[in-house]
Structures are given as structure tokens and as C-alpha cells.
Amino acid sequence: MLEIIRKNAASWLMKFILGAIVVVFVFWGVGSFRSQRLDVMAKVNGEKILVEDYQKAYNLTVERLRRMYGGSLPQAIFKQMHLKQQVLNQLIDQALIRQEAKRLGLTVTDKEIQQVILNIPAFKRNGMFEVRLYRMALRNAGLKPADFEQQLRQEMTTRKLQTVMAAGLHCPDSEALSYFKYKNAEIDVDFVKVNSSDCISSVNATERKLKKWYESHKEQFRTDPQLKLKYLLFSKKKFEASANVTDEAIKNYYQEHKDQFHVPEKRRARHILLKVSQDANETVVDAKKKELLGIKKQIEKGKSFAALAKKYSEDKASGKRGGDLGYFSKGMMVRPFEEKVFSMKKGEVSGPVRTKFGWHLIKLEDIRPERTRPLKEVKSLIAKRLKEKKVKKMVWDAANKAYDTIIEMGGLESYAKSAGLKLEETDLFSRKRPAPVLGYNPSVLDMVFSLDKGELSSLLEVPEGVMIAELVEKKPPYIPRFEKVKPKVDRAFTEEKARELCLKRAKDILGLSKKEGLNAAAKKYGLKLADTGLFKRTDPSAGGRLPGPVVKGALSLSVKKPYPDDVYEAGGTFYVIHLRAFKESTDPERFKEDKKAIKAEIRRMKMEMAFSDWLKHEREKAKIEIVRRP
């Protein structure tokens, strides 16, 4: 449970910082910085989009994607996404939005931007905005204030324009009721799974068949380009002994970076969770709450909170520890839970608290006040940081000096002989399996794979230090002989034929099901019939029982057409499905409660559609000149 809460909170914070609402320095008087460079990427009705603005937007987008997906992403992914064109299209759209806003007299003032910043919860402590928190979050996210001031203005301008366009959009009760019925309808699907792996034993992979199949599938066995490098490595280890750090330098760093050593208030709590789905009806919600109140009465009579958590809590992970969630600070838990914990006194047990996970009872075990770690506590950490920085500078200085000499002397070999050094050499390697000394840095691999034979690289930052490399050999892609890749051919052939056999079996089951019913067909083929139980069409996984593509297919079924036209495949498994039951929501009281929210949702969808149509129309009629292709 703790992991669930923390992951949700962290995800919200990162999205918050990186995308949805961005932060600026407007009210500290820094203002926006605009480059005076005049390199033009594109023109939109005469308005220039500068190359620098495009590059800045592209770099921010790449960084955001890498943070979202936990590190480096291959350049090939960006190409598949057509990311460069996407970024340029976005800048063109933004120019059209600015131009229309200007025509309508819509502006975003500094005061409005300030108000947004002051209301960002991530930068508040005890309800008050703190500059230190703001700066720390911004720095940790790698953001520059001026760039995000511009983004915030653009976003707020877009919202204002959307609001103007939505002014005439209405949603009658009849439309809201139809949407309510659609959204809250439930279906029950029974299904049969046919796994490709179950058909592998039926595949007869003879030598003759494999050779024939290989001849028509040679391309998928083509190797990747391979390189061999000779190189000179300036290792960080060689400089560590001479990189001394003084006490004075440590003290100065501590004074200048005190905010890095601030430890926020932390609290330790236990909880007992009774799970309730977010869309559960009031009867279920009230029943669970009543059950939790019964548990609280046992606590009030002297029963151990920890013992009751082990017995009743449906958060199994913490339940084994007596409901103990350990220490956590603000921003690590979902909001209702966090707000309650940080308002309690030590030893206090709360009443029922509702979150998206269900009902909680909370006991506050301990409070650790916020503090700044003293110098003696962080001295070794600072020394390590300063040493690493010093070593890095020494490595780069030495590599730069050597590089100039290498250029003067005409190559690595000459320099190595004059300096009495031995050049190292890699084995042949590919992008997918780079030489260990290079690591997996895409920019380093881009550089070495762009070299011609005998060409010298620029300075390359690798895990061990800095490298200067020269291309010794470049082996182009080739198609290997059958004998060399026979095991791979056997595996690929078997998987493909197993898939074909299982697909045919699934289609046969579907055909038989339409005549005799899915249950009878499953029995004939010796397969297990399963069902989802009733689930709402807003549930993309049918309660975790079916993959998304299969659920999408299930939602197209109806009482008149209970079987699909074809089977569905997901992850090497084929699904034969059948609509077992359809239940339309007919709860007038629930509709009455939800009507306002439903109308707002429909208006939002209409607004997005209208805005999208307007933007498409504006692009078609605008004078757009692409000066430089991305």
C-alpha cells in the first residue's frame, strides 16, 4: 500500500513539475530572456519561429520523455515517434493560438502567473509558499525559469482561448442521460484463451522446412553494423589520489548549498485499510465504513492496533508489519491520507479516512521535526561531491591537452609512442551490444557510429572517464549463413508456425461457438471457460481479467451481436469472447447526483473537439513557411 501511495504521489509531482503547470520567476523581477539570434526555422503568418526556440523545445521534450521513462531512450524511438516534426508542429500551433488570442484581445498578466505559482501545493509548507522549495524542485527537475515562464504564458493563453470557444456549448439533460447510461452500463463477458506456447509441440521443424523458411525470411537475421575502436582512456581513478579537498572548501560548499541538506518533517504511521473501489455504490461504501468503525471500537477497548491491522487490513504488505508504513514526508501519500496524518497528534487514532484505495484507520506513531543536517553529518558527502567534481575537471583538462597534441602529431599512434602509452582496442561491437568501456550513452554511440575508418572522435565522456577513439574497422551489416543462425531460425520458425496453428484453432472455436455456444466449444477443445463478471465500460482491463485490446473488442458487442467477427490477440494469446450479459444503469438518483459533473465532462469534450477542429482549420488557411526542415 505504501508503494502504491508513494508511486501515485511521485508520478503526480513529476507530471506537475515537468508538464502541466510550470513555474517562473516573474515576481522576482527576472523577466523573460529572448535570444537575439535570427536563425529562422519557420514562419507562421509572418511570425518567426527561431531555430533556437525549436531546439530548446525539442531538448525539453526529450528530457521530459527520458525522465518519464527512467533514463536514456534510443534515438530510434524518437525517429519512430517523428518527434522533431511533432515539436515543430506544436510550435506552429502555439503561434496560431497566440495570433488568435491577440486578435481577440486575450492576454495573460504577470499577476495571473504569480497567482498560479502561489497556489502550487508542491511549493508550500504549512499553507505558505516557500521560495526555497520552489527553487529546489525546479533545480532537481532540471528546469530553467525563463523557458517555463514562456510555457506557462502559452498554456494560460490556450486555456483562455478554449474558454472563449466553449462559451456557446450546451448539454441538454437528454444528452447527459444518454452519456450516463453509456458510461455506467456494465457487461459480463465469458472467454476462452488459446496460448501460442501450447501449440509449439505440434510444430514439425524439419531441416528442409527450416532452410526453405530461412530463404524467405533472411532479412530478419541481418546483423547490425559493427565497429572496432582503438582508444586512449583518461581514467578518473588515475586522478583520484591527487584530487584533495580542503576543510575550507567543504565548509564553503555547505554554507552556499544549505538548502540541499534540509530534511522535511517526517511522520511514522500505521493504518488499517478496507478496500473500496472508487465507483462502488453507496451501500458498499457505507458497509465498509461501518465495518471499520467496528474495528476502531476494539482499539478503544484496548486491543492492539498492530494486531488488528495484521488481522483485518487489506493492505497485505503493511498488514504483515502491523500496518506500519514507516516514516514519510509530505508529498509521498495520497492527499486525504496525508492531510489527516499531518494534522494528528502523536499516539492519536483517526476516524475513517476515505481515499481512492478505500477506508483507512490511521495511528500516528512518531513525529520527526524538519531540520537542516549539520556540517559534521554531511561532511563526507560534501567531500565526495567536491572530489568527484575536481577529478572530473582534471580528467577533462588532461584529455583536452592531449587532444590538441594528438591533432598536431597526426594521430593516436604517434601520440601514444611519444608519451610511452599503450593504446587499448575494443572487440567488434554493435549499438545493441556496445563495448563495455563505452557504456550505453546514445550520444557517445551516435558519435562513434558516425566515424569513418581512421577518423578520430571528439572527446567522449564514458563511465570510467574521458576517451579519445579512432575507428579501426567498420563491419557493414550482412546476412549470415543458415548453419550459423540455425538455432535462431528454428526458434523463429517454431514460434511463427505455433502462432498460425493457434490462430486457426481459435477461429475454429469461434465458428463452433456461434453454432453450439462457447461453453460447448470450450469443452470440445479441452479448454477452460472463464468470465469477467460485470464490469463498467470505463474499466480498460475488465478488473484485470482481460488485456486492453480484448476489452475494446468486448465493448463493441451487443445483445443482438454477442460474438465478434474475429478473435483477438494479445501477448501471444488468442481470445474467443462472448457477451454473456448487458446491464444498463437505471439509477435516477445516481444520475441526479452526477448530472452536473456529466454535463461538465460533455462540455469539456465538446470544447476539446471544437478547439481541435478550429486549430486544424487555422493550419489549413494559414501561411506557413518551413525555412529549415527539422
N, C-alpha and C positions, 0 to 999 in steps of 0.2 A: 504493500500500500504506500509506504514511504517513497519507494521508487516511482510509483505511478504519479503521486502528487508532485514530486520533485521534477520529473520529466515534463509534466504539463506546464509547471510554472516556468521552468527554464526555457522551454520552447516558446512560451508567450513572451518572455522577456527578450529573447533574441530576435523574434519577429518584430517586436515592438521597437527595439533599438535599430535594427537593420533596415526595416522597411516601412511599416505602416505610418508611424509618426516619428519624424526626425527632429533633431534638436539644433538650436542655433545660438549665436552669441549676440543677437540683436540688441538686447537691453544692457549689454556691457559696452556698447558703443564701438564694437569691432567693425561691423558692417560687412557687406559682401565684397569679395575680391573678384574682379573681372580681368582676365588676361587681355592684353592689347594686341596679341598676335592675331594676324588677319588671315591665316590659312583657313580656307573655307571648305567644308565638307559637303554642304548642300544649301540650297536656298528655297525658302517656302514663302511664296507671295512676296519675294524680295527680302524677307528676313533671313539673315545668315546663321547657319549652324556651323560653328568653328570646329576645326579638326581637334583642337584641344578639349573642347566641351564633349565631343564624341568620345575621345579616348578616355576622358575622365569617367563618363557614364559607363563605358564598356568595362573599365577596370573595377569600378564599384560593383557592377553586376556580377563579374567573375568572382570577386572576393566574397560577395554575398552568397553565391552558389557554393563556393568552397566551404564557407563556414557552415552552411545549412547541411552539407553532406559530409562534414567531418574531415576536411583536409584537401589534398590535391585531387584535381579531376583531370583526366586526359584531355588534350586538345581536341581529339577526335570527337568527344562528346559535344564540345562547343560547336564543332562543324556540323554535326548531325542536327543540333538544335537551330542551326542558322543564326547563332547568337549575335554575330556582328550586324546582320541585316535587321534582326529584332530590335537591337538597341537604336539603330538609325531610324527605324520606323517609329519607335517610341518618341524620339526627339522631334520627328516631323509632326506627330500627333500633338505633342506638347506645344509646339509653335502654333498650330491651328487653334488650340484651346486658348492660348494667350491672346491671339488676334481676335477671336470672337468675344472673349471677356472684355478686352479693351473697347471693342465696338459697342458693347452693352454697358460700359462704364462700371464694370465689376473690378474691384481692387482688393488686395489683402494688405492691411496696415501692419506696421511694426507692433502696434499694441495687440492686435489679434494674435500675432505669432507669439508674443510674450505670454499671453493668456494660455495658449496651448501648452507651452513649456511649463508654466507654473502649475498646471493641472496634471502633469505626468506623474503617476504614483511611484514609478521606479526611481524618481529623483527626490522623493520626500522622506523625511524622518519625523515621526510623531506629527504628521499632518502638515509639516513645514518644508518648503523647497530648500534644498541644500546644494550650493554651487559645487561643493567637493564631490558629492555623489554624482552629479551631472558630469563633471569633468572626468571622473574615474571611469564611469560607464562608457563615455564617449571614447576615451583613450583605449580601453580594453576592447572595444568593438572596432578600433582602427578607423574611426571616422574623423573627418575634418569639418569644423563648424561652418565654414563658408559654403562648402559644397552642399551641406544639408539644409542650410538656410534657403538656398535656391530650390531644393527639392520640396521643402515644406511649403514655400510660396506656391509652387506649381500644384501641389496636391490640394491645397486650400482653394486655389483658383478653380481647379477642376470640380471640386465639390460644390462651390458656389454656382458654377455654370450648370451642373447637373440639377441643382435645386431649382434654378430658374426654369429649366426644361421640364421639370416634374410638376410644375405649378398647376398645369391643366389636366393632370392624370387623375382619374377617379376609379373607384372599385365599388360597384353595386353589391348589395347583400347577396344576390343570387350568384354572382361570380365568386364571392368569398365562400359561400356554402358549397359550391361545386369543388373548389380547391380544398376545402376542409375534408370533404368526403374522399377526394382523391388521395390526399396526404395521409389520412388516418385509416384508409382501407387496409385490411390485413389479408394475407394469403397464406395458405398452407400447401407446401409442395412436397410430393414424395419423389424419390430419385434412386437411380442405380448408378454405381460407379464402375467403370471398366478401366483398369490401370494398364498402361502400356508395358510396364515391367512384368505383368502376369503373362504376356504373350511372347516374351523372349524365348522361352523354352520351345515354342512352336516354330521358330525360325531355323531353317536349314541353310547354314552358311558354308557352302562348299567352296573349294578353291576356285573352280571355274566361275561360279556366281560372283565371288568377290572380285576377281580380275575384270569381269565384264562390267560390274558396277563401278569399279575404280576408273575405268576408261571414260565413263560419262560423268564422273564427279571429281576429276583430277584437281580442278581449281581450288576446291576447299582444303586441299592438302599442300597448296603452295606455301612455301616458307616465307617468313618475314625477312626484310633486309637485315643484314648483319654487318657489324663493324669490328675492327681490331684497332686499338689505340696504343701508342707509346706515350708515356707521360712523366711529368715531374710533379711530385706532390709536396706541397708545403704543409706539413702536418702540424696541427695545433699542439700535439704532445711535445714536439721539439722545443716549443717556446714557453711551455708552462713553468719550467723551473726558473726562468729569468723574469717572469711577469709578477713582480712583487707589488703588493697593495699595502699602503701605509694606514695606520690607525686614523690619521687626519683625513685621508680620502674617504674612509668608511664613515667617519663622523659627519663630514660634509654631505655625503650622499644621503645619510639618514635625515639630516635637517631639511634637505631640499625635496625629499620624497616621503615625508611622514605619512601622507595620505595612503600610501601603499601598505602601510603597516597597521592601518586601522582595522580593528576587529569588531564587527557589529554585535549588538546584543543577541545572545542565543538562548533558546529555551528548550528544555527537555520535557517531553510529554509522552503519556500513554494514551491509547484510545481503544475503544471497542466499536467495531463497525458492523452494522447490519445493512447489507447491500439493498439498494432500491434503484431500479432503472429510472432514468430521467423522465421517460414517458409513461411511468406507471400511473394507474388511476388512483384517485384519492383514497379509495377503500384500502388498497395495498399500502399506500404511504402512511395512512393513519394507523394501520395494524402494526407496521414495523416500529413506528414511533412509540406506540403503546407497549410493545414488547421491550423496547429499550428502557422505557420508564420503569418497567418491572425489574430490570437488571439494576437500575440505579437505586431502587428501594433496597435491594440486597446489600449494595455498597453502604447505604445509610445505616443499615443494621449491623455493620461491622465486617461484612465479607470483604476479602482482599480483591482490589481492583485487578491486580495482575492475574489472580486465579480465575476470575470471571472472564477476563479477556481471553485466556487460554481456552476456556470452555465455550464461550459464545461468539467471539469475534470472527467475522467472515473475512477479515484480512489475515489470511493464513500465515503470511511471512512474519508480521509483527505479533500475531496472536501466539506463536510459539515462544515469543520472548515476553509474554505477559502484556502485550500491547505496546511495548517500548519502541518509540520512534527515534530515540537518540536525540542529540542536540541539533537544532536547526535555527536559521535566522530568517528574517523577513524576505519574502520573495521565493521561498522554497516550497511552500504549500499552497494549495488552492485557497482562494481569498476567504470564504466564510470560515474555514477551519483556522486559517492564520489569524484572522481578526479576533476570533474568540480566544485563542491561545495567548495572544499578546495583550489581552485585556484582563487575564485571570491573575489571581494571587497564588503563590507557591502553596501546593497541597490541596488546592481547590479542585472540585469535580464539577464539570459543567452540566447543564441540561442538554437535551438532544440538539445536535447541530446538523443541519442538512447541507450536504454538498452534492455534486453530480455523482458521487460514488454511493451515497446513501445517508443513513443516520449515524452520527458519532456521539459517543460519550467520551469526554476528554478529562484527563487528570494531569495537572501541571506539576511535574516533579521537581524542577530546578530552574533557576534563572542565572545566566552568566551575563553581567552588565557589559555594555560596549566599552572598549578600551583601545589604547594605542600601545602596541607591543614596544617595550623598552629596548634601547640600543643593545644592551648585553644579550638580549634574547634573539636578536636578528643579526648580530654582528657577523656570524659565519656565513649567513645567507647573502649579506651585502658583499662580503669579501669574495664570495664565489662569483657573484654577478660582475663585480668590478674586474676580477681576474679574467673572466671569460671575455669581457669587453676589451681588455688590454691585450690578451692573447690574439684575439681576432684582428686587432689593429696591427700587431706585429706581423702576423701571418700575411695580411694584405700588403703591408709595406714591403716585406721581403719579396712577395710574389710580383708586385708591380716593378720593383727594382730589377728583378731577374728578367721579367718580360721585356723591358727596354733593351737589356743586354742581348737577349735571345734574338730580337729583331735585328740588332746591329750585327750580330755574328752570323746571321743567316739560318738559324735553326736550332732545334733542341739538342741534336747530337753534338754540334760544335760547342755549345754552352756547357753541356754535361762533361765533355772531355776537359775543357779549360777549368771547370770548377771541381773536377775529381768526383763527379757524381755518377751514379748508375741509374739509367732510365728504367722505369718499370713498364711492363706491357700487359695488356688485358688479353683474355681469350676472346674468341668471336662471341658477340652478344647481340641481342635484338632489343627493341623497345620494350617488349613484354617481359623480357628477362635481361635487364641491363647488368653490366659488370658491377659487382658489389661495391667497388670504390666510388662509382657514380651515384649510387642511391637511386631514388625514384622521382627526382625533381624534374617535372616536364620541361622547364625552361633549359635545363642542362642537356637533356636528351634532344630537345629541338636543336640546340647549338651543334652538338657533335654529329647528329644525323644530317646536318646541312653542309658538313665539310666535304671537300674533295680530297682525293688521295694526295698526301704530302702537305696538306694545308694545316696551318697552326690555328688552334682555337683561341678564343679570348680567355680571360681568367674565369675559371669555373669554380663556384662555391659548392663543395661536396661535403658529405658528413664529416670527413676527417680533417678538412681544412680547405685549401685552395689548390686547384690543379691547373697545369698548362698541358694541353694534349696535342698530339699530332696524329692525323689519320694514316694508319699503316695499310689497312686493307678494307675494302668495301665489297661485300659479297651480295650481289643482287638476289632478289627472290628467285626461286626455282622450284620445279615440281619434282619431288624425289621419286625414285623407282618404287614400284609396288612392293618389292621384297623389303625395302627399308621401312615402310609405313604399314606393313600388313596388319599388325595389331590394332592400329587406329582405324584402318579400313574395316576390319572385322567388327569393331565396336560400333562405328557409324552405320554400317550396313544393317547390323542386327537391330539397332535402335529404330532405324527408319522402317524396316520391314515389320517389326513388332508394333510400331505405331499404326501402320497400314492395316495389320490384322485386327488390332483392337478397334480401330475406327469402323471397319466393316462389321465387327461383332456388335458394336454399339448401335450402328444403323439398323442391323437386323433386329436387335432388341426393340428399338423404337418402332419399326414396322410391325412387329408382332404385338407390341403393346397397344397399338391403335386398333388391333382386331380383337385381342383377348384380354387386354388390361395389363398394366405394368407389373402387378403382383405375379400374375401367371407367367409373364415373360421372364421375370427375375428367377422364379423357381425353375423354369425350363433350362436356364443357363447356369444354374447353381450360384446365383449372386444374391447378396443381401439387399432387401428393400429398406430404405431409410426415409424419414420425413423430417421436415424442418420444424413442424409446428407452426402456429400462426405467427407471422412477423409483418411489421409495417413496411410499406414500400420505401420508406425513408431509411430503412436499415440496409446498408450496402452489402452485408455479409450474411443476412438471414440468421443473426445471432451467432455468427462464427461457424455456421454449418455448411455454407457454400461459398465458393470464390465469387468475386465481383462480376465477371462476365456471365456466369451462370445465373446469378440473381437478376442481372439485367434482362436475360432471356426469359426468366420466370415471370417478370413483371409485364411481359408482352402477352402472356396467356390470359384467357378469359373462360367463362363458363361455356361459351359456345365453341371455343377452340382450346381444349385443355392440354393438347400436346403441341409442341413446337414443330416446325418443318424439318428441323435438323437437330443433331446432337451438339453439345457444347464441349469445348476442350479447355482445360486449364492445368498447367503444370504437368503435362504428360498423362493426364487422366481425362477420360471422356465421361460426360454426364448425360444420362437419359432422364428427362424430367417430365412431371405430370402435375397439373393443377388439381390438387385434392379438394381444396375449399377456398371460398372467397367470402370475406365478411366486410360489409360496408359499415362505416361508422354512422350511427343514427342517434348520437347523443346530443340533443338540443341544448342541454345545459352547458356541456363542454364547448359547443360551438359558440354559445353566448359569451362564455369566458374568453375564448380565443379569438373572437371575431375581430377585435381591434388590431391584434398582432398580425392576424392573417391578412387584413387589408393593407397594413403597413408593408408586409412582405411582398404582396402582389404589386403594390405601387413601386416598391424598390426594384422588382424585376422588370416592370414596365419602363421605369426610368433608365435602367441599365440598357435595355433593348433600344429605347429611343435615343439614348446618348450614342450607342454603338452605331445605329443607323445614321445619325447626324454626322458622326465622325467619318464614316465611310463616304457619305455624300460630299463632305468637305474635301476629302482627299481627291475625289474624282474631279471636282471642279477647280481645285487649287492649282496654281502654277508652281510645280515642284521641279527643281533642277538639281540633279545629283552631280556635283562637281568632281568628287572623288569617291570611287567605289570602296566600300568597307572591306 
